[in-house]
Amino acid sequence: MTEQDKAAGFSLEEDVTVDFNPLEAFAFDDEEDPDAAPSVLAEGPFNMPDPAAVPPFQRELVSFANGETAQARIEALFAQMPTFHKMLFAILKDCEKPIATADLEAHVEEMKRHHHSVYDPLTFADLLARAGAIEQTDEAGTPLAEVEQEPLRVEADGAEFWRVAPVPAVYWHLTADGAAQLDTYRPLEMIARLYEEDPRYAEVFTTCLALCARGDGASLREIGDVVDDEPVLQSPKRYAMYFIDKLEHAGAVEWTGQWSATEYGRAYLDSPNEE
C-alpha cells in the first residue's frame, strides 16, 4: 500500500460491502404481465406448448386439416400453391373424364419438363384428392369405395376354391367441387382483364403476345429488344418481364424453353378484341 493510499484512509483489510448482484441486475422479470398476449411457448397441459397461445391468424388458416368443406380445402390448396396453378388446373381438366393413372402421370411429367418441381405426378393428384377436387374411380367413373369385386371361383385338382378378385385399375375423376374450381379458370377473361386494368399498355401486351405466338416462341431478350424502349415504358420504368409475368399468370403464355403463346393466348390474338 502506498503512502497516498494510507493518507486517503484506504485499507485492503477493511470490509467492503457491495450491493451489486449481476445475476439479479440482468435477470428477466418472471412476473407475468396480465395485459400481455400469451406466448406461443407458454406451457399447456403435460408441459406442451399451449395451443390457445397460437396467434389467431395462424389458427384461422384453412388447410386440409381444418377445412370443413371440400370447397374450403380446394381454395386453401390453390392459395398455398400459387406457382402451380397451371399444373393443378391442367390435372383437373384431364380428369373431366376418368383418366388412367399412367396417362395422368405421363401428362404431368410432360408439363414438368419446363416447370421443375420436387413433387411427382401422383403427389399432385393426391393433394387434389385430399382436398376433394378429384377422386379415385374405376374406368366407368364409379368411386373405388363403391366398386364391388366378386371373388373368383377357381378349380384345382377337382376342387373348387375362392380367390380374391384382382384390384381394379385406378382412374382419376373430377368431383363436383373440382368441376366448380375448374370453372373459375377462364384464361380468355383473365387476358382481357389485363387490357382493361391498364389500357395504356394494351399495345405492349399485344406485341409481347404476338412475339410469343410466332414459330417456337421468343426469348426474353428478343421481346425486350422490341418493347423496352417504348415511350410508355419509361415512366414508370417497365421491362419485358413485367408483361410476360402478367401474361403467364393470365394463361396467355408459358415457358417451353422459350416464351410461347398458349392456346388461349393465340385464341385471344385471333379474337375480335384484337381486330
Steps between C-alpha positions, in 0.01 A plus 500: 500500500638838408531802723229668294261211572567524871448874492168445324393258774472199268582155635480155338413355839180703520172325413349636183124452464384454140128529423537411131388150402552437125257211492225707654579804290471313170243239589176507303191593686300182540188678615229471237351813354122448513459719191763318292398253229571136593821356362475222245754316717291536815463163662168332462387157619778242541765775462423531128464835317159649566293485176287789626809719479538454123447837326142529373603550136677161508200327653277644228706364209302241308682181409419138430490446875237758591313572177143407575391475137662381179462849356694650794776239469529549123521877540766453768702270275501749214578789737797312645639392160472814283789399271332169414161629389559405138598147601205457736247632251649279226451193721140601570446538126649154435264350756178628343471142374649206692870487413732208571779561750770430241352752256469767769859440612627530142322831443624653827856384429479671161390824664780470756766500227495878507366548852741328735341378820584267788145363482443189295180472293309289749580746779305766311216254449506401867488865612199566278333179620555590866348840432197337338555622144558157341451142612614149412248308292476210263492547124126576509548778756362309798690588820723210602339489844172411329641241259403147600736233380367145501756241608617262230406131507786280385534123473813304581536123523126458475430737789356848487661791681430870538767746398507866589396712203775715347512864598327712233712734293515846657361798311467861613178693453385855573260554790222759501713732716795448268283589201394822677865591553587421138220728388679793665793460261406725208822613329328700224324711762822531700692618193229752414516629857870588453401737220212646698704564815768706324402592143814711449698175478259334255735522202791369706298197616400431141857532373634264768224249433552514123875439540428198718251367244750483214672170417663354809445812706746770603769556760468771762787687335324497165182631658690763696680622189161579347309653793743628765560834324133580448425851637210372712742275693741773607304653788450295702773282354371164387679211334383209288495257794232710671260430215605139446437429868150643480426313177624175651279534809205573273567178305601675178865389482708218644866404524596221259870577477387826340200716585215357293137597464251249639186395317318769698755766407472412132121496522504846655720633219255358246193632683310820410670667799812543292345602171 
